[in-house]
Amino acid sequence: EIVLTQSPGTLSLSPGEGATLSCRASQSVGRTSLVWYQQVPGQAPRLLLYGASNRATDIPDRFSGGGSGTDFTLSISRLEPEDFAVYYCQHYGTSVTFGQGTRLEIK
Amino acid sequence: QVQLKQWGAGLVKPSETLSLTCGVYGESFSGYSWTWIRQPPGKGLEWIGEISHSGSTNYSPSLKSRVTISIDTSKTQFSLHLSSLTAADTALYFCARGRESYTILSAFKPPRRESLHFDYWGQGILVTVSS
């Protein structure tokens, strides 16, 4: 089973800054299988990107994704107050695995 | 607009069975994977398993011996049963709709599923296992 490791665990930034979150897989995975979610505490996760870089419906273009093989990134430009949340990456192989999450907090 | 609404008991005793149901409203029930995911308090997300419209299931290896997911297409609902509960099963339980993509390998082999992601989620139910 593939293990996803996200870094950093917590990222402290100010509104208006840019953020880069990392997701590293324990072995090479296809881009099509890598997904990103945003979760505000107490709410259900929200789909952000699928296929590593395809934005889901109604996701603003300040969210972008990249990477291949074992290393993937989620970038958020010009942070808005509503962007401060926890972000998870997810992979599908024969089952589904999630990273442990990155908390994006206001500095 | 697709909506998933969950219901079930929020407090269950150790060794008993958790039962949750998710109703799907607003769009076709077929052509998707219907999934359960949980999140222990203060922790990350854990996939429990899925069921297709036709009733085929796929479970997390770590929970497989205790999980049953079933579907009622006439009511556009699917359900989760998790047995032999312990305190470690205390979590926020979500249902979700899974969207898949496939690759056709050849005319003689079934297509291979390449991806699965979750675009609509239920509101979540906190299930506490305690006597």
Interface residues (C-beta under 8 A of the other chain):
Chain A: E1 G30 T32 S33 V35 Y37 Q39 Q43 A44 P45 R46 L47 Y50 G51 A56 T57 Y88 Q90 Y92 T94 S95 V96 T97 F98 G99 Q100 G101
Chain B: T35 G44 L45 E46 W47 N58 S60 P61 F94 A96 R99 S101 R113 E114 S115 L116 H117 F118 D119 W121 G122 Q123 G124
